[in-house]
Amino acid sequence: MPKIHFTDLAVKALKAPPSGQTTYWDRSLPGFGIRISRGGTRTWTVVHGQNRRRITIGRYPAVSLQEARADAKRILAEVALTGTVTSIRFEDALSLFLSTHCAVRNRPGTIKQTTRLLRRHFLPSLKNRLLHEITTQEFATIVDRALATPSEARHAFATGKMLFRWAVRRRYIRQSPADSLLAPPKSPSRDRVLSDVEIARVYSVACKIGHPFGTIVQLLLLTGQRRTEIGSLRRSYIDASTGTITLPVKRIAMWTPDRRPILTPRSPEVVSV
């Protein structure tokens, strides 16, 4: 384990290994080091205790040498005083995030979707983990498990990244494990649509099925709106005098970028349904 005296010039001059990772340790602060990967990424780290438990502080130069050394001293002092590092578990952070951030900033539908994504994808693996111990590799692995459904993977990535950014602002962690990751690729565009004959068949069957699901399919075909928006349609949204249907913001699908109410002109066919 190579040891050097950490200065900004010395850290900048460190060479990346030809393979794997190399950790350099500071001569003046035992337990404080910087890990360099083959690609040149530099990550500040602290090890403590008899088991040499490792804590990631953040990446250089986003986290300066001065900041990293100050954090390392604090962590090592906490360990010496209490035998452990004060932090917050992922499960507790999730509860705080939902109650103090989402509950006051998001619509009910957004809160429901955010809660579902975090509890389904992140909570099982990270429930009892301390936030500062969660690595980029762990975050990436969780998102990768959802790649079979690209849209779900992108939404899970976005909500997970949002939670960790919130944790950075709250000073629970210095850097998010998702910061250096790219979002999963979008779903491939469909290369086929229903023909007029197929649409007519679907509409005919929907008429036979009737209320409620057949009616929903009829209105989807006639208005071009999303399933969630038509499924939550109310009579109060229908204006007989203007011939329009107005969907309020709270009923618009979560991932719709335009948060304004949607006005849909009513045709005679829509009126009949």
C-alpha positions as CSV (number, residue, x, y, z in Angstrom):
1,M,0.0,0.0,0.0
2,P,1.9,3.1,-1.2
3,K,2.0,6.1,1.1
4,I,2.7,9.7,0.1
5,H,2.3,13.1,1.5
6,F,-1.0,14.4,0.0
7,T,-0.8,17.8,-1.7
8,D,-2.8,19.0,-4.7
9,L,0.2,18.7,-6.9
10,A,1.0,15.2,-5.6
11,V,-2.6,14.0,-6.1
12,K,-2.8,15.4,-9.6
13,A,0.5,13.7,-10.5
14,L,-0.6,10.2,-9.5
15,K,-0.7,7.8,-12.4
16,A,-3.6,5.4,-13.1
17,P,-2.7,1.7,-12.9
18,P,-2.7,-0.4,-16.1
19,S,-5.5,-2.5,-14.7
20,G,-7.7,-2.7,-11.6
21,Q,-7.4,-0.1,-8.9
22,T,-4.6,1.4,-6.7
23,T,-5.1,3.1,-3.4
24,Y,-2.6,5.7,-2.1
25,W,-2.6,6.6,1.6
26,D,-1.8,9.9,3.2
27,R,1.3,9.8,5.5
28,S,0.0,12.6,7.7
29,L,-3.5,11.1,8.3
30,P,-3.6,7.3,8.8
31,G,-6.7,5.7,7.2
32,F,-7.2,8.5,4.7
33,G,-6.5,7.6,1.1
34,I,-7.4,8.1,-2.6
35,R,-8.3,5.2,-4.9
36,I,-7.4,5.5,-8.6
37,S,-9.0,3.3,-11.2
38,R,-7.5,2.2,-14.5
39,G,-9.6,4.9,-16.2
40,G,-8.1,7.6,-14.0
41,T,-11.1,8.2,-11.7
42,R,-9.9,9.4,-8.3
43,T,-12.0,8.7,-5.3
44,W,-11.3,9.8,-1.7
45,T,-11.7,7.0,0.9
46,V,-11.4,6.4,4.6
47,V,-10.9,3.0,6.3
48,H,-11.5,2.5,10.0
49,G,-11.8,-0.2,12.7
50,Q,-10.2,-3.6,13.1
51,N,-12.1,-4.8,10.0
52,R,-10.8,-1.9,7.9
53,R,-14.3,-0.8,7.0
54,R,-14.1,1.5,4.0
55,I,-16.1,4.7,3.5
56,T,-16.3,6.6,0.3
57,I,-16.1,10.4,0.7
58,G,-16.4,11.6,-2.9
59,R,-14.5,12.1,-6.1
60,Y,-11.5,14.3,-6.8
61,P,-11.6,17.1,-8.0
62,A,-15.3,17.6,-7.3
63,V,-14.3,17.1,-3.6
64,S,-11.1,19.0,-3.0
65,L,-8.2,17.6,-0.9
66,Q,-9.0,20.1,1.8
67,E,-12.6,19.1,2.0
68,A,-11.8,15.4,1.8
69,R,-9.2,15.6,4.6
70,A,-11.7,17.5,6.8
71,D,-14.3,14.8,6.3
72,A,-11.8,12.1,6.9
73,K,-10.8,13.7,10.2
74,R,-14.4,14.0,11.3
75,I,-15.2,10.4,10.4
76,L,-12.1,9.0,12.2
77,A,-12.8,11.2,15.2
78,E,-16.4,9.8,15.4
79,V,-15.1,6.3,15.2
80,A,-12.5,6.9,17.9
81,L,-15.2,8.5,20.2
82,T,-18.2,6.3,19.6
83,G,-16.9,3.3,17.7
84,T,-19.1,4.0,14.7
85,V,-19.9,6.6,12.1
86,T,-23.0,8.8,12.4
87,S,-25.1,8.5,9.3
88,I,-28.6,7.6,8.1
89,R,-30.0,4.4,6.8
90,F,-31.5,4.3,3.3
91,E,-34.9,3.3,4.7
92,D,-35.0,6.3,7.0
93,A,-33.8,8.6,4.3
94,L,-36.5,7.3,2.0
95,S,-39.2,8.1,4.6
96,L,-37.8,11.6,5.1
97,F,-37.6,12.2,1.3
98,L,-41.2,11.2,0.8
99,S,-42.5,13.2,3.7
100,T,-40.4,16.4,3.5
101,H,-39.8,16.7,-0.2
102,C,-42.3,14.8,-2.3
103,A,-45.3,15.5,0.0
104,V,-44.9,19.2,-0.3
105,R,-43.7,19.5,-3.9
106,N,-45.4,16.9,-6.0
107,R,-48.9,15.9,-7.1
108,P,-50.5,12.8,-5.6
109,G,-49.9,10.8,-8.7
110,T,-46.3,11.7,-8.8
111,I,-45.9,10.8,-5.1
112,K,-47.5,7.5,-5.7
113,Q,-45.3,6.7,-8.7
114,T,-42.1,7.9,-6.9
115,T,-42.9,5.8,-3.9
116,R,-43.6,2.7,-6.0
117,L,-40.3,3.0,-7.9
118,L,-38.1,3.6,-4.9
119,R,-39.7,0.8,-2.8
120,R,-39.8,-1.7,-5.6
121,H,-36.3,-1.2,-7.0
122,F,-34.1,0.3,-4.3
123,L,-35.5,-0.5,-0.9
124,P,-35.0,-4.3,-1.0
125,S,-31.3,-4.1,-1.6
126,L,-30.5,-0.9,0.3
127,K,-32.9,-1.0,3.2
128,N,-30.4,-1.1,6.1
129,R,-27.4,0.4,4.3
130,L,-26.0,3.7,5.4
131,L,-26.3,6.3,2.7
132,H,-22.6,7.1,2.5
133,E,-21.7,3.5,2.0
134,I,-23.8,3.0,-1.1
135,T,-21.6,2.9,-4.2
136,T,-22.1,3.9,-7.8
137,Q,-21.8,0.2,-8.8
138,E,-24.7,-0.7,-6.5
139,F,-26.9,2.0,-7.9
140,A,-26.1,1.0,-11.4
141,T,-26.8,-2.7,-10.7
142,I,-30.2,-1.9,-9.3
143,V,-31.1,0.1,-12.4
144,D,-29.7,-2.6,-14.7
145,R,-32.1,-5.2,-13.3
146,A,-35.0,-3.2,-14.8
147,L,-33.5,-2.9,-18.3
148,A,-35.8,-5.5,-19.7
149,T,-38.4,-2.8,-19.5
150,P,-36.5,0.4,-20.7
151,S,-39.2,2.9,-19.6
152,E,-39.3,1.4,-16.0
153,A,-35.5,1.5,-15.9
154,R,-35.3,5.2,-16.9
155,H,-38.0,6.1,-14.4
156,A,-36.2,4.2,-11.6
157,F,-32.9,5.9,-12.5
158,A,-34.5,9.3,-12.4
159,T,-36.3,8.8,-9.0
160,G,-33.2,7.2,-7.4
161,K,-31.0,10.0,-8.6
162,M,-33.5,12.6,-7.3
163,L,-33.4,11.0,-3.8
164,F,-29.6,11.0,-3.6
165,R,-29.5,14.6,-4.8
166,W,-31.8,15.5,-2.0
167,A,-29.5,13.6,0.4
168,V,-26.6,15.7,-0.8
169,R,-28.5,18.9,-0.2
170,R,-29.3,17.7,3.3
171,R,-25.6,16.9,3.9
172,Y,-26.2,13.3,4.6
173,I,-23.7,12.5,1.9
174,R,-21.2,14.7,0.0
175,Q,-21.7,13.2,-3.4
176,S,-24.5,11.1,-5.1
177,P,-23.5,7.6,-6.3
178,A,-25.6,8.4,-9.4
179,D,-23.8,11.5,-10.5
180,S,-21.4,9.9,-13.0
181,L,-24.0,7.6,-14.5
182,L,-25.9,8.0,-17.8
183,A,-29.6,7.4,-17.9
184,P,-30.6,4.1,-19.5
185,P,-31.5,4.2,-23.2
186,K,-35.0,5.1,-24.2
187,S,-37.4,2.4,-25.4
188,P,-36.9,1.7,-29.1
189,S,-39.5,3.4,-31.3
190,R,-42.3,1.2,-32.5
191,D,-42.1,0.4,-36.2
192,R,-45.7,-0.6,-36.6
193,V,-49.1,0.9,-35.9
194,L,-52.6,-0.5,-36.3
195,S,-54.2,-0.4,-39.7
196,D,-57.6,1.2,-40.3
197,V,-59.1,-2.3,-40.5
198,E,-57.5,-3.3,-37.2
199,I,-58.7,-0.2,-35.5
200,A,-62.2,-0.8,-36.7
201,R,-62.1,-4.3,-35.3
202,V,-60.8,-3.1,-31.9
203,Y,-63.5,-0.5,-31.7
204,S,-66.2,-3.0,-32.6
205,V,-65.1,-5.4,-29.9
206,A,-64.9,-2.5,-27.4
207,C,-68.5,-1.6,-28.2
208,K,-69.6,-5.2,-27.4
209,I,-67.6,-5.3,-24.1
210,G,-69.2,-2.0,-23.0
211,H,-68.8,-0.2,-19.7
212,P,-66.3,0.3,-18.1
213,F,-63.3,-1.2,-20.0
214,G,-64.8,-1.3,-23.5
215,T,-65.9,2.3,-23.0
216,I,-62.4,3.3,-22.0
217,V,-61.0,1.8,-25.2
218,Q,-63.6,3.6,-27.3
219,L,-62.6,6.9,-25.8
220,L,-58.9,6.2,-26.2
221,L,-59.4,5.6,-29.9
222,L,-61.6,8.7,-30.3
223,T,-59.7,11.2,-28.3
224,G,-56.0,10.1,-28.5
225,Q,-55.5,10.6,-24.8
226,R,-53.6,8.4,-22.4
227,R,-55.1,5.4,-20.6
228,T,-54.7,6.9,-17.1
229,E,-56.4,10.2,-18.2
230,I,-59.4,8.5,-19.8
231,G,-59.6,6.0,-17.0
232,S,-60.0,8.8,-14.5
233,L,-62.4,10.9,-16.6
234,R,-65.3,12.5,-14.7
235,R,-68.6,14.1,-15.9
236,S,-67.5,17.3,-14.3
237,Y,-64.6,17.6,-16.8
238,I,-67.2,17.7,-19.7
239,D,-68.5,21.1,-20.8
240,A,-71.7,20.7,-22.9
241,S,-71.8,24.4,-23.8
242,T,-68.3,24.5,-25.4
243,G,-68.1,20.9,-26.6
244,T,-64.8,20.2,-24.9
245,I,-63.4,17.9,-22.3
246,T,-60.9,19.6,-19.9
247,L,-58.5,17.3,-18.0
248,P,-57.1,19.1,-14.9
249,V,-53.4,19.0,-14.0
250,K,-53.9,16.5,-11.2
251,R,-55.3,14.0,-13.7
252,I,-52.6,14.3,-16.3
253,A,-50.2,11.4,-16.5
254,M,-47.1,11.8,-14.3
255,W,-44.5,11.9,-17.1
256,T,-46.3,14.4,-19.3
257,P,-43.9,17.3,-19.7
258,D,-46.7,19.8,-20.3
259,R,-48.4,20.4,-16.9
260,R,-51.2,22.6,-18.3
261,P,-54.8,21.3,-18.4
262,I,-55.5,19.4,-21.6
263,L,-58.6,20.4,-23.7
264,T,-60.0,17.7,-26.0
265,P,-62.6,18.7,-28.6
266,R,-65.7,16.5,-28.5
267,S,-66.9,14.8,-31.6
268,P,-70.4,13.4,-32.1
269,E,-69.0,9.9,-31.6
270,V,-67.4,11.0,-28.3
271,V,-70.7,12.6,-27.2
272,S,-72.5,9.3,-28.0
273,V,-70.1,7.3,-25.8
